[in-house]
Amino acid sequence: MYRILSFDGGGIRGLVTLAILKRLEAKIPNLIKDADLLAGTSTGGIIALGLAAGKSVDEMIALYQNNGKAIFDDSWLKDIRDVGGLVGADYDQKGLDTILTGIFKGTKLKDLGKRVLIPSFNLDDADPDNTKRTWQPKFFHNFPGEDSDGDESVVDVALSTSAAPTYFPSHGSYIDGGVVANNPSLAALAQTQDSRNTDRAPKLNEIYLLSLGTGTNLSYLKGDNLDWGLAQWAKPMISLLFDASMGIADFQCRNLLNDTYRRIAPVFSHDTNIKLDEWERSQELLAIGNRSPLTDSWSGKDVVQWLSKVGW
């Protein structure tokens, strides 16, 4: 058996994921301990890296509760400088950088106690052959082999996966992994099969994958035949791309793995819409995670029973 835990992106809504994870771990004590691979995008990447470094779920909850304001610190001076976000990101990464450095210090991916897979997107691969220079997805991982990112700093990888466009500036040339895989489940599945890994590749029927969401806003664009340009599409485009990639990965994993795959993905009511930077609603997010059914988002089947049945 090969076990994968996967965590979506979603900013401060990672508290929903952590609340659900805490409830699951109370019923399946070895849920995290027995996982072979932790995958996470953006806030889910920070969660995956923290757990792989030996932090408890309660410690990760405290990280978000105690530091939300520092992470999403939008000073009046910065608002003036970037014209209220029109010509600059809403926040800088200094607060998050300081917090993560305090937690992980000099830890590298190869120092972690578990395999990890963390998506990001490289805006410029700086290929010396300018005829091939391009932007492309980047999947940071610590699997041994020629493609390993084991020497990468955990802090740098965490900042690279969570640099959400318009919210934060890029980290070097990297932006938020949500633009390519906000639900990293399929990317994690593919990583286990990479021929460059020196780990044995598990067969598909040996893989059990549990995917956890951060809560999805019920969003829609009213109207038909929308003849929009850049100005109209700019505002909804980031949320649209992030939500779309989550659904694609769920569809693909569900059809590839069938009964060895489950996903818990709470959906907010129309009057609960929570943005990824609304740290003031931390308690509300924990409450949502604490009352959400521990059932598969598609079949409605009990996930705890499934975990017990498969021997996780």
Secondary structure as UniProt FT lines:
FT   STRAND          2..7
FT   HELIX           11..13
FT   HELIX           14..27
FT   TURN            29..34
FT   STRAND          37..40
FT   HELIX           43..52
FT   TURN            53..54
FT   HELIX           57..71
FT   HELIX           76..81
FT   TURN            82..86
FT   HELIX           94..104
FT   TURN            105..106
FT   HELIX           109..111
FT   STRAND          115..122
FT   TURN            130..132
FT   STRAND          136..141
FT   TURN            146..147
FT   TURN            150..151
FT   HELIX           154..161
FT   TURN            165..167
FT   TURN            172..173
FT   STRAND          174..176
FT   HELIX           178..181
FT   HELIX           185..191
FT   TURN            192..193
FT   TURN            195..196
FT   HELIX           204..206
FT   STRAND          207..212
FT   HELIX           230..257
FT   HELIX           258..260
FT   STRAND          261..264
FT   HELIX           270..272
FT   TURN            276..277
FT   HELIX           279..281
FT   HELIX           282..291
FT   TURN            297..299
FT   HELIX           303..310
//
